[in-house]
């Protein structure tokens, strides 16, 4: 199993955090910013995205679920780290 890590600056325009990866089994997203981060698909917004509070993280275990692109947006600049397994 290969690991992949990245850091991304997310702003008020949706940004692709990770591209689709059929080999992905797990994903950890850490919000190192001081504002809420919203994650979802390419149409993610601050009103329809899954909220990730400041200084927290979330773990996604994909199992057999779709392993498509993951996008994020926030109301201001936010530092985000991703670990893909």
Rosetta constraint file for C-alpha pairs under 8 A:
AtomPair CA 1 CA 85 HARMONIC 6.96 0.50
AtomPair CA 2 CA 85 HARMONIC 6.36 0.50
AtomPair CA 3 CA 83 HARMONIC 7.13 0.50
AtomPair CA 3 CA 84 HARMONIC 5.76 0.50
AtomPair CA 3 CA 85 HARMONIC 4.92 0.50
AtomPair CA 4 CA 83 HARMONIC 5.81 0.50
AtomPair CA 4 CA 84 HARMONIC 5.04 0.50
AtomPair CA 4 CA 85 HARMONIC 6.66 0.50
AtomPair CA 5 CA 81 HARMONIC 7.36 0.50
AtomPair CA 5 CA 82 HARMONIC 5.48 0.50
AtomPair CA 5 CA 83 HARMONIC 4.45 0.50
AtomPair CA 5 CA 84 HARMONIC 6.16 0.50
AtomPair CA 6 CA 81 HARMONIC 5.79 0.50
AtomPair CA 6 CA 82 HARMONIC 5.29 0.50
AtomPair CA 6 CA 83 HARMONIC 6.76 0.50
AtomPair CA 7 CA 79 HARMONIC 7.20 0.50
AtomPair CA 7 CA 80 HARMONIC 5.64 0.50
AtomPair CA 7 CA 81 HARMONIC 4.42 0.50
AtomPair CA 7 CA 82 HARMONIC 6.30 0.50
AtomPair CA 8 CA 17 HARMONIC 6.90 0.50
AtomPair CA 8 CA 79 HARMONIC 6.13 0.50
AtomPair CA 8 CA 80 HARMONIC 5.27 0.50
AtomPair CA 8 CA 81 HARMONIC 6.43 0.50
AtomPair CA 9 CA 77 HARMONIC 6.59 0.50
AtomPair CA 9 CA 78 HARMONIC 5.60 0.50
AtomPair CA 9 CA 79 HARMONIC 4.85 0.50
AtomPair CA 9 CA 80 HARMONIC 6.17 0.50
AtomPair CA 10 CA 14 HARMONIC 7.41 0.50
AtomPair CA 10 CA 15 HARMONIC 6.27 0.50
AtomPair CA 10 CA 72 HARMONIC 6.79 0.50
AtomPair CA 10 CA 73 HARMONIC 5.93 0.50
AtomPair CA 10 CA 74 HARMONIC 6.57 0.50
AtomPair CA 10 CA 76 HARMONIC 7.74 0.50
AtomPair CA 10 CA 77 HARMONIC 5.70 0.50
AtomPair CA 10 CA 78 HARMONIC 5.11 0.50
AtomPair CA 10 CA 79 HARMONIC 6.44 0.50
AtomPair CA 10 CA 80 HARMONIC 6.99 0.50
AtomPair CA 11 CA 15 HARMONIC 7.66 0.50
AtomPair CA 11 CA 73 HARMONIC 5.87 0.50
AtomPair CA 11 CA 74 HARMONIC 5.49 0.50
AtomPair CA 11 CA 75 HARMONIC 6.55 0.50
AtomPair CA 11 CA 76 HARMONIC 5.16 0.50
AtomPair CA 11 CA 77 HARMONIC 4.59 0.50
AtomPair CA 11 CA 78 HARMONIC 6.37 0.50
AtomPair CA 12 CA 73 HARMONIC 5.58 0.50
AtomPair CA 12 CA 74 HARMONIC 5.11 0.50
AtomPair CA 12 CA 75 HARMONIC 5.03 0.50
AtomPair CA 12 CA 76 HARMONIC 5.68 0.50
AtomPair CA 12 CA 77 HARMONIC 7.36 0.50
AtomPair CA 13 CA 73 HARMONIC 6.00 0.50
AtomPair CA 13 CA 74 HARMONIC 7.69 0.50
AtomPair CA 14 CA 42 HARMONIC 7.18 0.50
AtomPair CA 14 CA 43 HARMONIC 7.64 0.50
AtomPair CA 14 CA 44 HARMONIC 6.63 0.50
AtomPair CA 14 CA 45 HARMONIC 7.25 0.50
AtomPair CA 14 CA 71 HARMONIC 6.41 0.50
AtomPair CA 14 CA 72 HARMONIC 5.46 0.50
AtomPair CA 14 CA 73 HARMONIC 4.65 0.50
AtomPair CA 14 CA 74 HARMONIC 7.94 0.50
AtomPair CA 15 CA 71 HARMONIC 5.45 0.50
AtomPair CA 15 CA 72 HARMONIC 5.41 0.50
AtomPair CA 15 CA 73 HARMONIC 6.41 0.50
AtomPair CA 16 CA 42 HARMONIC 7.51 0.50
AtomPair CA 16 CA 69 HARMONIC 6.82 0.50
AtomPair CA 16 CA 70 HARMONIC 5.91 0.50
AtomPair CA 16 CA 71 HARMONIC 4.28 0.50
AtomPair CA 16 CA 72 HARMONIC 6.46 0.50
AtomPair CA 17 CA 69 HARMONIC 7.55 0.50
AtomPair CA 17 CA 70 HARMONIC 5.54 0.50
AtomPair CA 17 CA 71 HARMONIC 5.24 0.50
AtomPair CA 17 CA 72 HARMONIC 6.48 0.50
AtomPair CA 17 CA 82 HARMONIC 7.54 0.50
AtomPair CA 18 CA 69 HARMONIC 5.72 0.50
AtomPair CA 18 CA 70 HARMONIC 5.41 0.50
AtomPair CA 18 CA 71 HARMONIC 7.21 0.50
AtomPair CA 19 CA 68 HARMONIC 6.64 0.50
AtomPair CA 19 CA 69 HARMONIC 4.40 0.50
AtomPair CA 19 CA 70 HARMONIC 6.61 0.50
AtomPair CA 20 CA 67 HARMONIC 5.72 0.50
AtomPair CA 20 CA 68 HARMONIC 3.95 0.50
AtomPair CA 20 CA 69 HARMONIC 4.37 0.50
AtomPair CA 20 CA 70 HARMONIC 7.56 0.50
AtomPair CA 21 CA 67 HARMONIC 5.75 0.50
AtomPair CA 21 CA 68 HARMONIC 6.43 0.50
AtomPair CA 21 CA 69 HARMONIC 7.76 0.50
AtomPair CA 22 CA 67 HARMONIC 5.65 0.50
AtomPair CA 22 CA 68 HARMONIC 7.70 0.50
AtomPair CA 23 CA 67 HARMONIC 8.00 0.50
AtomPair CA 24 CA 62 HARMONIC 7.51 0.50
AtomPair CA 24 CA 67 HARMONIC 6.54 0.50
AtomPair CA 24 CA 84 HARMONIC 6.78 0.50
AtomPair CA 24 CA 85 HARMONIC 5.79 0.50
AtomPair CA 25 CA 61 HARMONIC 6.26 0.50
AtomPair CA 25 CA 62 HARMONIC 5.35 0.50
AtomPair CA 25 CA 63 HARMONIC 6.31 0.50
AtomPair CA 25 CA 84 HARMONIC 7.85 0.50
AtomPair CA 25 CA 85 HARMONIC 5.74 0.50
AtomPair CA 26 CA 59 HARMONIC 7.27 0.50
AtomPair CA 26 CA 60 HARMONIC 5.56 0.50
AtomPair CA 26 CA 61 HARMONIC 4.59 0.50
AtomPair CA 26 CA 62 HARMONIC 5.74 0.50
AtomPair CA 26 CA 84 HARMONIC 6.04 0.50
AtomPair CA 26 CA 85 HARMONIC 5.02 0.50
AtomPair CA 27 CA 59 HARMONIC 5.81 0.50
AtomPair CA 27 CA 60 HARMONIC 5.07 0.50
AtomPair CA 27 CA 61 HARMONIC 6.67 0.50
AtomPair CA 27 CA 62 HARMONIC 7.94 0.50
AtomPair CA 27 CA 82 HARMONIC 7.11 0.50
AtomPair CA 27 CA 83 HARMONIC 5.79 0.50
AtomPair CA 27 CA 84 HARMONIC 4.61 0.50
AtomPair CA 27 CA 85 HARMONIC 6.13 0.50
AtomPair CA 28 CA 57 HARMONIC 7.01 0.50
AtomPair CA 28 CA 58 HARMONIC 5.74 0.50
AtomPair CA 28 CA 59 HARMONIC 4.45 0.50
AtomPair CA 28 CA 60 HARMONIC 6.26 0.50
AtomPair CA 28 CA 82 HARMONIC 5.68 0.50
AtomPair CA 28 CA 83 HARMONIC 5.11 0.50
AtomPair CA 28 CA 84 HARMONIC 6.51 0.50
AtomPair CA 29 CA 57 HARMONIC 5.39 0.50
AtomPair CA 29 CA 58 HARMONIC 5.40 0.50
AtomPair CA 29 CA 59 HARMONIC 6.54 0.50
AtomPair CA 29 CA 80 HARMONIC 7.08 0.50
AtomPair CA 29 CA 81 HARMONIC 5.88 0.50
AtomPair CA 29 CA 82 HARMONIC 4.68 0.50
AtomPair CA 29 CA 83 HARMONIC 6.65 0.50
AtomPair CA 30 CA 55 HARMONIC 7.33 0.50
AtomPair CA 30 CA 56 HARMONIC 5.96 0.50
AtomPair CA 30 CA 57 HARMONIC 4.07 0.50
AtomPair CA 30 CA 58 HARMONIC 6.60 0.50
AtomPair CA 30 CA 80 HARMONIC 5.71 0.50
AtomPair CA 30 CA 81 HARMONIC 5.11 0.50
AtomPair CA 30 CA 82 HARMONIC 6.37 0.50
AtomPair CA 31 CA 36 HARMONIC 7.89 0.50
AtomPair CA 31 CA 37 HARMONIC 6.73 0.50
AtomPair CA 31 CA 52 HARMONIC 6.96 0.50
AtomPair CA 31 CA 53 HARMONIC 7.23 0.50
AtomPair CA 31 CA 54 HARMONIC 5.83 0.50
AtomPair CA 31 CA 55 HARMONIC 5.33 0.50
AtomPair CA 31 CA 56 HARMONIC 5.48 0.50
AtomPair CA 31 CA 57 HARMONIC 5.76 0.50
AtomPair CA 31 CA 78 HARMONIC 7.44 0.50
AtomPair CA 31 CA 79 HARMONIC 6.45 0.50
AtomPair CA 31 CA 80 HARMONIC 4.87 0.50
AtomPair CA 31 CA 81 HARMONIC 6.73 0.50
AtomPair CA 32 CA 54 HARMONIC 6.53 0.50
AtomPair CA 32 CA 55 HARMONIC 4.89 0.50
AtomPair CA 32 CA 56 HARMONIC 7.11 0.50
AtomPair CA 32 CA 78 HARMONIC 7.06 0.50
AtomPair CA 32 CA 79 HARMONIC 5.28 0.50
AtomPair CA 32 CA 80 HARMONIC 5.69 0.50
AtomPair CA 32 CA 81 HARMONIC 7.38 0.50
AtomPair CA 33 CA 54 HARMONIC 5.54 0.50
AtomPair CA 33 CA 55 HARMONIC 6.11 0.50
AtomPair CA 33 CA 77 HARMONIC 7.70 0.50
AtomPair CA 33 CA 78 HARMONIC 4.61 0.50
AtomPair CA 33 CA 79 HARMONIC 5.12 0.50
AtomPair CA 33 CA 80 HARMONIC 7.08 0.50
AtomPair CA 34 CA 54 HARMONIC 4.92 0.50
AtomPair CA 34 CA 55 HARMONIC 6.68 0.50
AtomPair CA 34 CA 78 HARMONIC 7.10 0.50
AtomPair CA 35 CA 53 HARMONIC 6.70 0.50
AtomPair CA 35 CA 54 HARMONIC 4.87 0.50
AtomPair CA 35 CA 74 HARMONIC 7.38 0.50
AtomPair CA 35 CA 75 HARMONIC 7.52 0.50
AtomPair CA 35 CA 76 HARMONIC 7.51 0.50
AtomPair CA 35 CA 78 HARMONIC 6.97 0.50
AtomPair CA 36 CA 51 HARMONIC 6.33 0.50
AtomPair CA 36 CA 52 HARMONIC 5.55 0.50
AtomPair CA 36 CA 53 HARMONIC 4.43 0.50
AtomPair CA 36 CA 54 HARMONIC 5.07 0.50
AtomPair CA 36 CA 74 HARMONIC 6.48 0.50
AtomPair CA 36 CA 75 HARMONIC 7.83 0.50
AtomPair CA 37 CA 51 HARMONIC 5.77 0.50
AtomPair CA 37 CA 52 HARMONIC 4.99 0.50
AtomPair CA 37 CA 53 HARMONIC 6.35 0.50
AtomPair CA 37 CA 54 HARMONIC 7.12 0.50
AtomPair CA 37 CA 72 HARMONIC 6.82 0.50
AtomPair CA 37 CA 73 HARMONIC 6.12 0.50
AtomPair CA 37 CA 74 HARMONIC 4.98 0.50
AtomPair CA 37 CA 78 HARMONIC 7.54 0.50
AtomPair CA 38 CA 44 HARMONIC 7.24 0.50
AtomPair CA 38 CA 45 HARMONIC 6.87 0.50
AtomPair CA 38 CA 46 HARMONIC 5.97 0.50
AtomPair CA 38 CA 49 HARMONIC 4.71 0.50
AtomPair CA 38 CA 50 HARMONIC 5.09 0.50
AtomPair CA 38 CA 51 HARMONIC 4.55 0.50
AtomPair CA 38 CA 52 HARMONIC 5.96 0.50
AtomPair CA 38 CA 72 HARMONIC 5.44 0.50
AtomPair CA 38 CA 73 HARMONIC 5.38 0.50
AtomPair CA 38 CA 74 HARMONIC 6.04 0.50
AtomPair CA 39 CA 44 HARMONIC 6.47 0.50
AtomPair CA 39 CA 49 HARMONIC 5.10 0.50
AtomPair CA 39 CA 50 HARMONIC 5.10 0.50
AtomPair CA 39 CA 51 HARMONIC 6.68 0.50
AtomPair CA 39 CA 52 HARMONIC 7.55 0.50
AtomPair CA 39 CA 70 HARMONIC 6.99 0.50
AtomPair CA 39 CA 71 HARMONIC 5.62 0.50
AtomPair CA 39 CA 72 HARMONIC 4.34 0.50
AtomPair CA 39 CA 73 HARMONIC 6.68 0.50
AtomPair CA 40 CA 44 HARMONIC 5.13 0.50
AtomPair CA 40 CA 49 HARMONIC 5.34 0.50
AtomPair CA 40 CA 50 HARMONIC 6.35 0.50
AtomPair CA 40 CA 70 HARMONIC 5.92 0.50
AtomPair CA 40 CA 71 HARMONIC 5.31 0.50
AtomPair CA 40 CA 72 HARMONIC 6.29 0.50
AtomPair CA 41 CA 69 HARMONIC 6.75 0.50
AtomPair CA 41 CA 70 HARMONIC 5.72 0.50
AtomPair CA 41 CA 71 HARMONIC 5.31 0.50
AtomPair CA 41 CA 72 HARMONIC 7.88 0.50
AtomPair CA 42 CA 69 HARMONIC 7.69 0.50
AtomPair CA 42 CA 70 HARMONIC 7.51 0.50
AtomPair CA 42 CA 71 HARMONIC 5.77 0.50
AtomPair CA 44 CA 48 HARMONIC 6.18 0.50
AtomPair CA 44 CA 49 HARMONIC 5.21 0.50
AtomPair CA 44 CA 71 HARMONIC 6.71 0.50
AtomPair CA 44 CA 72 HARMONIC 6.54 0.50
AtomPair CA 44 CA 73 HARMONIC 6.80 0.50
AtomPair CA 45 CA 49 HARMONIC 5.47 0.50
AtomPair CA 45 CA 72 HARMONIC 7.86 0.50
AtomPair CA 45 CA 73 HARMONIC 6.16 0.50
AtomPair CA 45 CA 74 HARMONIC 7.74 0.50
AtomPair CA 46 CA 73 HARMONIC 6.73 0.50
AtomPair CA 46 CA 74 HARMONIC 6.33 0.50
AtomPair CA 46 CA 75 HARMONIC 7.26 0.50
AtomPair CA 49 CA 72 HARMONIC 7.88 0.50
AtomPair CA 52 CA 56 HARMONIC 6.69 0.50
AtomPair CA 52 CA 57 HARMONIC 6.83 0.50
AtomPair CA 52 CA 58 HARMONIC 7.38 0.50
AtomPair CA 53 CA 57 HARMONIC 7.91 0.50
AtomPair CA 62 CA 66 HARMONIC 7.29 0.50
AtomPair CA 62 CA 67 HARMONIC 7.03 0.50
AtomPair CA 74 CA 78 HARMONIC 7.08 0.50
